[in-house]
């Protein structure tokens, strides 16, 4: 295989993991899907070539996982692929150095620790908000499997990613090395990685639900006109009158009126709250009195506006353009933000109440914020009984983006031990219990209300992930840096050094007569 064809193969191999995410949903494939790419890195003729193949692999992954961003950022997606793909160059180096024959049991053990750590370090690095945020983490491929997501309650989605990467590393070692002790070790680690989540799920004791709440998620369907969208929300909510509801959730950008100034709109919402007997959580995407635009979640009760949360983590290019003086041209060739939204100053709970007067503290987050494990963990630490997401993915309606976004609620539920509900303008609206099991779902082809009875969490309940935080990626970064330091300190082998030179093979000592 020529270097060019090998790099192209690495690019294509990088696209394969996306098959494990929604919509393809081949989640079982995740446990072996990295193998083709790892084999290409392992068989590189040099460390430099392995790094390049790792880079191409990472670029292929980003292009396939985020192809739906093209309408929003246009050619900037190629820049993102190059930038984020470079993070996997370290993976190529690690695989080549640790898995290239001959392989001893100790090197195999090192690879089974270091290679998943390097993968997780790359995920953690690109998850920084300034670089775009944690989308398409490998662990998210297991969103449909609450037993596997038990790992998330201990180490977040990061620990699920590490388990999947470890299994793939074990498979590569098992397939490519003949020494029985090495193969047994690799197989054992791979089996343990696959079984660790279900074992934890079976052994742990689940806390009893601390009451229930009946929530209606309003999905008005696709319409570009903001007034028609608001009217659709009103019609759907009106049909809920007479049902015993505790909360009605509208989607992100369900109104473009500034509810601090538009008294007529507030009066309509207040009347709806009175008629349904439930508080309304609506999404406001409006230009404020100071002339700037923000995205807010606004709680409306029969008495009027009771609480407000302003989105603090905005979507790069979709809601603001980083370094706009330099990158502002992207708005001219795509649907990137024409002007920057204004973020809020910090997260806080929304103190809602059930129809019978019970306190219902909510961790309300807006759209893209559902991708960030630390935000939902903060909500749990503050005493949220339920996580509520308001979403709008209408720009990406006929792509894999809505399903990918909706699946994140399962991870946030498993991580925090909190139920999750998400209301989306055009789908997918969804609800999960505290273990990440899907309770109800309304797809992108539907409109209406999704009513679900949700078992609540005790405000004082904490998972291990709530308590310990991001110990898994921090540990991975520590291992990665330690392995890099050892590699740099260890002297290189040279053919001239008889103490370190590899023994000659039989074929190198033979000659062939002409």
PAKE-932367 format. One record per residue (C-alpha): x, y, z; residue number from 1. Coordinates in Angstrom, 2 decimals. Layout:
! residues N
{{X Y Z} NUM}
...
***
This chain:
! residues 514
{{0.00 0.00 0.00} 1}
{{1.43 3.38 -1.00} 2}
{{1.55 6.19 1.59} 3}
{{-1.16 8.08 -0.27} 4}
{{-3.54 5.12 -0.43} 5}
{{-2.84 4.31 3.23} 6}
{{-3.75 7.85 4.26} 7}
{{-6.91 7.76 2.18} 8}
{{-7.80 4.46 3.84} 9}
{{-7.22 6.09 7.24} 10}
{{-9.55 8.94 6.26} 11}
{{-12.27 6.42 5.33} 12}
{{-11.62 4.36 8.46} 13}
{{-12.14 7.51 10.52} 14}
{{-15.67 7.82 9.12} 15}
{{-16.66 4.32 10.30} 16}
{{-17.31 5.17 14.00} 17}
{{-20.13 7.49 12.93} 18}
{{-22.13 4.41 11.97} 19}
{{-22.48 3.67 15.68} 20}
{{-24.31 6.97 16.36} 21}
{{-27.90 7.80 15.44} 22}
{{-29.27 7.55 12.73} 23}
{{-27.43 4.39 11.61} 24}
{{-27.42 3.30 15.25} 25}
{{-25.09 0.31 14.87} 26}
{{-24.04 0.65 18.50} 27}
{{-22.68 -2.90 18.84} 28}
{{-20.18 -2.08 16.10} 29}
{{-18.54 0.48 18.41} 30}
{{-16.59 -2.24 20.22} 31}
{{-14.61 -3.06 17.03} 32}
{{-15.12 -0.01 14.81} 33}
{{-11.71 1.54 15.56} 34}
{{-9.87 -1.62 14.55} 35}
{{-9.34 -0.78 10.83} 36}
{{-7.86 2.60 11.68} 37}
{{-5.68 1.22 14.46} 38}
{{-4.33 -1.47 12.13} 39}
{{-3.34 1.17 9.58} 40}
{{-1.48 3.09 12.29} 41}
{{0.14 -0.06 13.68} 42}
{{1.51 -1.06 10.28} 43}
{{2.97 2.35 9.46} 44}
{{6.62 2.16 8.35} 45}
{{7.58 4.94 10.76} 46}
{{6.33 6.95 13.69} 47}
{{5.96 10.01 11.50} 48}
{{3.75 8.15 9.03} 49}
{{1.70 6.72 11.91} 50}
{{1.09 10.25 13.20} 51}
{{-0.02 11.37 9.73} 52}
{{-2.40 8.42 9.42} 53}
{{-3.79 9.20 12.87} 54}
{{-4.35 12.78 11.74} 55}
{{-6.20 11.65 8.60} 56}
{{-8.24 9.22 10.67} 57}
{{-9.27 12.02 13.02} 58}
{{-10.17 14.29 10.11} 59}
{{-12.34 11.58 8.57} 60}
{{-14.17 11.16 11.86} 61}
{{-14.94 14.89 12.16} 62}
{{-16.07 15.20 8.54} 63}
{{-18.47 12.27 8.89} 64}
{{-19.71 13.08 12.40} 65}
{{-20.39 16.75 11.70} 66}
{{-21.20 16.83 7.98} 67}
{{-24.53 18.44 8.82} 68}
{{-22.70 21.62 9.85} 69}
{{-22.03 22.52 6.21} 70}
{{-25.10 24.81 5.92} 71}
{{-23.99 26.69 9.04} 72}
{{-20.24 26.97 8.54} 73}
{{-19.63 26.00 4.91} 74}
{{-15.95 25.42 4.08} 75}
{{-14.98 26.03 7.72} 76}
{{-15.85 22.37 8.32} 77}
{{-12.64 21.44 6.50} 78}
{{-10.71 23.69 8.88} 79}
{{-12.36 21.98 11.85} 80}
{{-11.50 18.56 10.44} 81}
{{-7.84 19.54 10.05} 82}
{{-7.71 21.09 13.52} 83}
{{-9.48 18.32 15.42} 84}
{{-7.95 15.60 13.27} 85}
{{-4.51 16.69 14.43} 86}
{{-5.42 15.57 17.95} 87}
{{-5.36 11.97 16.76} 88}
{{-1.78 12.23 15.51} 89}
{{-0.77 11.30 19.05} 90}
{{-2.95 8.20 18.76} 91}
{{-1.05 7.13 15.66} 92}
{{2.28 7.56 17.44} 93}
{{1.11 5.61 20.49} 94}
{{-0.26 2.73 18.43} 95}
{{2.88 2.49 16.29} 96}
{{5.25 2.59 19.26} 97}
{{3.35 0.20 21.53} 98}
{{1.72 -2.25 19.12} 99}
{{4.39 -2.64 16.46} 100}
{{5.91 -6.16 16.62} 101}
{{7.53 -7.73 18.51} 102}
{{5.05 -7.34 21.34} 103}
{{5.71 -8.52 24.89} 104}
{{3.05 -8.95 27.58} 105}
{{4.32 -5.81 29.33} 106}
{{4.11 -3.72 26.16} 107}
{{0.66 -5.14 25.46} 108}
{{-0.47 -4.14 28.95} 109}
{{0.99 -0.69 28.41} 110}
{{-0.87 -0.37 25.11} 111}
{{-4.15 -1.41 26.72} 112}
{{-3.76 1.49 29.15} 113}
{{-2.07 4.14 27.04} 114}
{{-3.96 3.85 23.72} 115}
{{-7.43 4.36 25.29} 116}
{{-5.95 7.19 27.36} 117}
{{-4.65 8.93 24.26} 118}
{{-8.03 8.54 22.54} 119}
{{-9.83 9.96 25.57} 120}
{{-7.34 12.83 25.86} 121}
{{-8.14 13.79 22.28} 122}
{{-11.86 13.77 23.01} 123}
{{-11.32 15.85 26.12} 124}
{{-9.21 18.41 24.28} 125}
{{-11.72 19.01 21.51} 126}
{{-14.52 19.19 24.07} 127}
{{-13.31 22.56 25.32} 128}
{{-16.09 25.04 24.62} 129}
{{-13.81 27.42 22.76} 130}
{{-13.06 24.60 20.30} 131}
{{-16.67 23.65 19.77} 132}
{{-17.68 21.41 22.65} 133}
{{-18.08 17.67 23.34} 134}
{{-20.00 16.35 20.35} 135}
{{-19.75 12.79 19.00} 136}
{{-17.88 11.31 21.95} 137}
{{-17.32 7.61 21.34} 138}
{{-19.18 6.79 24.55} 139}
{{-22.33 8.42 23.15} 140}
{{-22.66 5.46 20.79} 141}
{{-24.03 3.45 23.73} 142}
{{-26.96 5.77 24.48} 143}
{{-29.52 3.00 23.87} 144}
{{-27.95 0.67 26.44} 145}
{{-28.65 1.73 30.05} 146}
{{-26.60 -1.23 31.31} 147}
{{-23.49 0.06 29.52} 148}
{{-24.30 3.61 30.63} 149}
{{-23.88 2.49 34.23} 150}
{{-20.24 3.40 33.61} 151}
{{-21.35 6.98 33.03} 152}
{{-22.71 7.19 36.57} 153}
{{-19.12 6.59 37.76} 154}
{{-16.98 8.43 35.22} 155}
{{-19.33 10.20 32.84} 156}
{{-19.51 9.61 29.11} 157}
{{-15.70 9.74 29.27} 158}
{{-15.50 6.38 31.04} 159}
{{-17.77 4.80 28.43} 160}
{{-15.46 6.14 25.70} 161}
{{-12.44 4.70 27.50} 162}
{{-14.09 1.27 27.79} 163}
{{-14.96 1.23 24.07} 164}
{{-11.43 2.31 23.08} 165}
{{-9.90 -0.34 25.38} 166}
{{-12.01 -3.06 23.79} 167}
{{-10.90 -1.99 20.30} 168}
{{-7.26 -2.00 21.39} 169}
{{-7.64 -5.50 22.81} 170}
{{-9.16 -6.75 19.56} 171}
{{-6.23 -5.35 17.54} 172}
{{-3.70 -7.10 19.79} 173}
{{-5.65 -10.36 19.68} 174}
{{-5.83 -10.32 15.89} 175}
{{-2.24 -9.38 15.13} 176}
{{-0.03 -11.16 17.67} 177}
{{0.58 -14.89 18.02} 178}
{{2.04 -15.14 21.52} 179}
{{-0.59 -16.87 23.61} 180}
{{0.00 -14.90 26.80} 181}
{{-0.39 -11.64 24.91} 182}
{{-3.58 -12.80 23.19} 183}
{{-5.11 -14.00 26.47} 184}
{{-4.32 -10.66 28.10} 185}
{{-5.84 -8.72 25.18} 186}
{{-8.96 -10.88 25.07} 187}
{{-9.43 -10.58 28.81} 188}
{{-9.23 -6.79 28.75} 189}
{{-11.60 -6.56 25.77} 190}
{{-14.18 -8.80 27.48} 191}
{{-13.84 -6.85 30.73} 192}
{{-14.33 -3.55 28.90} 193}
{{-17.53 -4.81 27.25} 194}
{{-18.88 -6.41 30.44} 195}
{{-17.93 -3.73 32.99} 196}
{{-21.02 -1.59 32.44} 197}
{{-23.57 -4.42 32.62} 198}
{{-21.81 -5.85 35.70} 199}
{{-22.00 -2.50 37.46} 200}
{{-25.62 -2.10 36.39} 201}
{{-26.50 -5.51 37.86} 202}
{{-24.65 -5.00 41.14} 203}
{{-25.61 -1.46 42.13} 204}
{{-28.73 -0.57 44.08} 205}
{{-30.99 1.98 42.48} 206}
{{-32.56 4.63 44.76} 207}
{{-36.33 4.77 44.84} 208}
{{-37.92 7.66 42.92} 209}
{{-38.69 10.72 45.03} 210}
{{-42.14 11.41 43.63} 211}
{{-43.27 11.96 40.05} 212}
{{-44.13 14.83 37.75} 213}
{{-46.28 14.91 34.65} 214}
{{-44.62 16.93 31.90} 215}
{{-45.93 17.94 28.48} 216}
{{-43.38 18.67 25.74} 217}
{{-44.73 20.94 23.01} 218}
{{-43.40 20.40 19.47} 219}
{{-45.01 22.86 17.01} 220}
{{-43.34 21.45 13.88} 221}
{{-41.54 23.14 11.04} 222}
{{-42.44 26.73 10.25} 223}
{{-40.11 29.60 9.46} 224}
{{-42.57 32.28 10.58} 225}
{{-42.09 33.09 14.30} 226}
{{-45.69 34.25 14.78} 227}
{{-47.05 31.03 13.25} 228}
{{-44.68 29.05 15.44} 229}
{{-45.91 30.80 18.58} 230}
{{-49.55 30.34 17.57} 231}
{{-48.94 26.63 16.99} 232}
{{-47.50 26.36 20.49} 233}
{{-50.58 28.06 21.90} 234}
{{-52.95 25.71 20.01} 235}
{{-51.12 22.59 21.11} 236}
{{-50.99 23.75 24.72} 237}
{{-54.68 24.63 24.70} 238}
{{-55.49 21.01 23.85} 239}
{{-53.80 20.00 27.11} 240}
{{-56.41 21.77 29.24} 241}
{{-58.02 19.30 31.59} 242}
{{-55.02 17.03 31.92} 243}
{{-53.28 16.86 35.33} 244}
{{-49.98 18.53 34.40} 245}
{{-47.12 19.84 36.49} 246}
{{-45.07 21.48 33.74} 247}
{{-45.43 22.39 30.08} 248}
{{-42.15 22.81 28.20} 249}
{{-41.85 24.74 24.95} 250}
{{-38.78 24.51 22.76} 251}
{{-35.88 26.87 22.23} 252}
{{-36.82 29.98 20.22} 253}
{{-40.53 29.28 20.63} 254}
{{-41.07 33.05 20.81} 255}
{{-39.10 35.95 19.40} 256}
{{-40.85 38.50 21.64} 257}
{{-38.97 40.12 24.48} 258}
{{-41.11 38.95 27.38} 259}
{{-39.68 41.65 29.62} 260}
{{-41.37 44.26 27.42} 261}
{{-44.15 42.53 25.45} 262}
{{-46.99 42.49 27.96} 263}
{{-49.53 41.12 25.45} 264}
{{-47.49 37.97 24.82} 265}
{{-46.89 37.49 28.53} 266}
{{-50.63 37.79 29.14} 267}
{{-51.35 35.03 26.60} 268}
{{-48.81 32.77 28.26} 269}
{{-50.06 33.60 31.73} 270}
{{-53.61 32.72 30.66} 271}
{{-52.39 29.40 29.26} 272}
{{-50.70 28.61 32.56} 273}
{{-53.91 29.39 34.41} 274}
{{-56.04 27.29 32.06} 275}
{{-53.77 24.23 32.12} 276}
{{-53.00 24.48 35.83} 277}
{{-49.31 24.03 35.02} 278}
{{-46.37 26.36 34.83} 279}
{{-44.98 27.04 31.33} 280}
{{-41.30 27.01 30.42} 281}
{{-40.97 28.84 27.12} 282}
{{-37.95 29.58 24.93} 283}
{{-37.24 33.22 24.14} 284}
{{-34.94 34.26 21.26} 285}
{{-35.36 38.00 21.26} 286}
{{-33.65 41.34 20.87} 287}
{{-33.54 42.95 24.27} 288}
{{-33.91 46.58 25.25} 289}
{{-30.17 47.14 24.87} 290}
{{-30.37 46.04 21.22} 291}
{{-28.58 42.73 21.71} 292}
{{-30.04 39.23 21.15} 293}
{{-30.03 36.46 23.75} 294}
{{-31.61 33.05 24.17} 295}
{{-33.50 32.57 27.41} 296}
{{-35.66 29.98 29.13} 297}
{{-38.54 31.83 30.80} 298}
{{-40.84 30.31 33.43} 299}
{{-44.37 31.68 33.28} 300}
{{-46.96 31.04 36.02} 301}
{{-50.53 32.30 36.45} 302}
{{-48.98 35.33 38.15} 303}
{{-46.60 36.10 35.27} 304}
{{-42.86 35.65 34.75} 305}
{{-41.36 33.79 37.71} 306}
{{-37.82 32.93 36.59} 307}
{{-35.38 33.23 33.73} 308}
{{-32.19 31.46 32.63} 309}
{{-29.99 32.82 29.84} 310}
{{-27.95 30.45 27.70} 311}
{{-24.28 30.73 28.62} 312}
{{-22.60 28.37 26.12} 313}
{{-23.41 29.48 22.62} 314}
{{-22.97 27.45 19.44} 315}
{{-19.81 28.49 17.59} 316}
{{-20.74 29.92 14.18} 317}
{{-24.44 29.15 14.75} 318}
{{-24.92 31.76 17.50} 319}
{{-21.65 33.63 17.36} 320}
{{-18.56 33.65 15.16} 321}
{{-15.30 33.29 17.07} 322}
{{-12.81 36.00 16.13} 323}
{{-15.46 37.68 14.01} 324}
{{-13.05 40.33 12.61} 325}
{{-11.02 37.47 11.12} 326}
{{-13.65 34.80 10.44} 327}
{{-16.69 36.97 9.79} 328}
{{-16.48 36.17 6.07} 329}
{{-17.95 32.74 6.84} 330}
{{-21.35 34.37 7.37} 331}
{{-21.26 35.44 3.72} 332}
{{-20.90 31.90 2.37} 333}
{{-23.07 30.00 4.88} 334}
{{-25.86 30.40 7.43} 335}
{{-23.45 31.32 10.20} 336}
{{-24.62 33.92 12.70} 337}
{{-25.02 37.36 11.16} 338}
{{-24.45 38.85 14.61} 339}
{{-23.32 37.40 17.91} 340}
{{-25.84 36.39 20.55} 341}
{{-25.07 37.53 24.09} 342}
{{-24.38 34.76 26.63} 343}
{{-25.63 34.71 30.19} 344}
{{-23.32 35.24 33.12} 345}
{{-23.74 31.90 34.88} 346}
{{-25.84 28.82 35.49} 347}
{{-28.60 28.65 38.11} 348}
{{-31.59 26.44 38.79} 349}
{{-35.08 27.43 37.73} 350}
{{-37.30 27.12 40.78} 351}
{{-40.57 25.81 39.38} 352}
{{-43.51 24.26 41.22} 353}
{{-45.83 21.33 40.60} 354}
{{-49.58 21.83 40.26} 355}
{{-50.07 20.81 43.90} 356}
{{-47.53 23.32 45.16} 357}
{{-44.57 20.97 45.61} 358}
{{-41.18 22.57 44.84} 359}
{{-39.78 21.42 41.49} 360}
{{-36.22 22.74 41.08} 361}
{{-35.17 22.31 37.47} 362}
{{-31.80 22.20 35.76} 363}
{{-32.80 24.03 32.58} 364}
{{-30.29 24.06 29.73} 365}
{{-30.71 25.28 26.20} 366}
{{-29.98 23.13 23.13} 367}
{{-26.20 22.81 22.65} 368}
{{-25.69 22.94 26.43} 369}
{{-26.99 19.38 26.68} 370}
{{-23.68 18.25 25.17} 371}
{{-21.70 19.41 28.21} 372}
{{-21.49 16.88 31.07} 373}
{{-20.21 19.48 33.52} 374}
{{-23.33 21.65 33.17} 375}
{{-25.79 18.88 33.99} 376}
{{-23.52 17.78 36.84} 377}
{{-23.62 21.33 38.22} 378}
{{-27.41 21.22 38.06} 379}
{{-27.42 17.95 40.01} 380}
{{-25.02 19.36 42.60} 381}
{{-27.31 22.37 43.03} 382}
{{-30.26 20.09 43.80} 383}
{{-32.15 19.76 40.50} 384}
{{-34.82 17.06 40.53} 385}
{{-35.04 16.95 36.74} 386}
{{-33.04 18.20 33.75} 387}
{{-34.95 20.08 31.08} 388}
{{-33.55 20.85 27.63} 389}
{{-35.06 23.25 25.13} 390}
{{-33.85 22.63 21.62} 391}
{{-34.12 23.79 18.02} 392}
{{-32.35 21.80 15.31} 393}
{{-34.62 22.85 12.45} 394}
{{-31.61 24.07 10.43} 395}
{{-30.44 20.45 10.29} 396}
{{-33.88 18.90 9.95} 397}
{{-33.15 16.24 7.33} 398}
{{-29.77 15.17 8.68} 399}
{{-28.52 12.96 11.50} 400}
{{-28.14 15.97 13.83} 401}
{{-31.57 15.90 15.58} 402}
{{-31.24 12.22 16.50} 403}
{{-27.64 12.68 17.65} 404}
{{-28.69 15.62 19.78} 405}
{{-31.67 13.85 21.34} 406}
{{-29.52 10.85 22.27} 407}
{{-27.35 13.00 24.54} 408}
{{-30.15 13.16 27.10} 409}
{{-29.63 9.47 27.88} 410}
{{-26.01 10.11 28.82} 411}
{{-26.81 13.14 30.96} 412}
{{-29.50 11.13 32.79} 413}
{{-27.16 8.21 33.49} 414}
{{-24.34 10.54 34.57} 415}
{{-26.38 12.53 37.07} 416}
{{-29.14 10.13 38.14} 417}
{{-31.68 12.75 37.03} 418}
{{-34.55 12.27 34.58} 419}
{{-34.20 14.26 31.37} 420}
{{-36.83 15.78 29.11} 421}
{{-36.19 17.68 25.89} 422}
{{-38.67 19.77 23.90} 423}
{{-37.65 20.56 20.32} 424}
{{-39.30 22.87 17.81} 425}
{{-39.27 20.30 15.01} 426}
{{-38.11 17.19 16.89} 427}
{{-36.79 15.16 18.37} 428}
{{-38.64 15.67 21.65} 429}
{{-37.78 12.95 24.15} 430}
{{-37.82 11.87 27.80} 431}
{{-35.46 9.57 29.74} 432}
{{-35.59 8.12 33.22} 433}
{{-32.75 8.42 35.77} 434}
{{-30.80 5.52 34.21} 435}
{{-31.04 6.79 30.66} 436}
{{-33.91 4.56 29.52} 437}
{{-36.12 6.28 26.96} 438}
{{-39.65 6.82 28.23} 439}
{{-41.24 8.69 25.32} 440}
{{-40.27 10.07 21.93} 441}
{{-41.67 12.36 19.23} 442}
{{-39.76 12.29 15.95} 443}
{{-39.00 14.98 13.40} 444}
{{-41.97 14.11 11.20} 445}
{{-44.52 14.86 13.95} 446}
{{-45.98 17.81 15.79} 447}
{{-48.12 18.03 18.90} 448}
{{-47.59 17.40 22.59} 449}
{{-45.68 14.54 24.19} 450}
{{-47.01 13.92 27.71} 451}
{{-44.94 11.75 30.02} 452}
{{-44.94 10.90 33.72} 453}
{{-41.40 11.26 34.96} 454}
{{-39.98 9.71 38.17} 455}
{{-38.10 12.50 39.95} 456}
{{-34.75 12.40 41.73} 457}
{{-34.14 13.27 45.35} 458}
{{-32.47 16.72 45.35} 459}
{{-29.73 15.34 47.63} 460}
{{-29.01 12.24 45.50} 461}
{{-25.53 12.04 43.95} 462}
{{-23.94 9.60 41.56} 463}
{{-20.22 8.89 41.75} 464}
{{-19.77 11.10 38.71} 465}
{{-21.62 13.93 40.48} 466}
{{-19.19 13.57 43.39} 467}
{{-15.92 12.94 41.56} 468}
{{-16.35 14.89 38.35} 469}
{{-14.09 14.47 35.34} 470}
{{-11.59 12.12 36.95} 471}
{{-11.60 9.80 33.92} 472}
{{-10.36 12.30 31.29} 473}
{{-7.98 13.92 33.78} 474}
{{-6.49 10.49 34.49} 475}
{{-6.25 9.83 30.74} 476}
{{-4.38 13.09 30.18} 477}
{{-2.02 12.22 33.04} 478}
{{-1.30 8.78 31.56} 479}
{{-0.81 10.28 28.10} 480}
{{1.65 12.90 29.32} 481}
{{3.49 10.30 31.40} 482}
{{3.79 7.95 28.44} 483}
{{5.01 10.81 26.23} 484}
{{7.66 11.74 28.83} 485}
{{8.89 8.14 29.05} 486}
{{9.07 7.90 25.27} 487}
{{11.15 11.07 25.07} 488}
{{13.49 10.05 27.90} 489}
{{14.08 6.53 26.64} 490}
{{17.14 6.41 24.34} 491}
{{16.49 5.64 20.72} 492}
{{17.76 2.39 19.29} 493}
{{20.40 2.73 16.60} 494}
{{21.85 0.00 14.40} 495}
{{25.37 1.03 15.47} 496}
{{24.66 0.32 19.13} 497}
{{25.31 -3.40 19.65} 498}
{{23.59 -3.31 23.05} 499}
{{20.31 -2.10 21.61} 500}
{{20.38 -3.24 18.01} 501}
{{17.75 -5.81 17.05} 502}
{{19.14 -9.26 16.27} 503}
{{19.51 -10.03 12.60} 504}
{{17.00 -12.38 11.08} 505}
{{18.00 -15.47 9.17} 506}
{{17.00 -13.98 5.88} 507}
{{19.30 -10.99 6.38} 508}
{{22.34 -13.32 6.51} 509}
{{21.61 -15.33 3.44} 510}
{{22.61 -14.62 -0.11} 511}
{{21.19 -15.71 -3.38} 512}
{{23.43 -16.81 -6.23} 513}
{{22.94 -14.99 -9.43} 514}
***
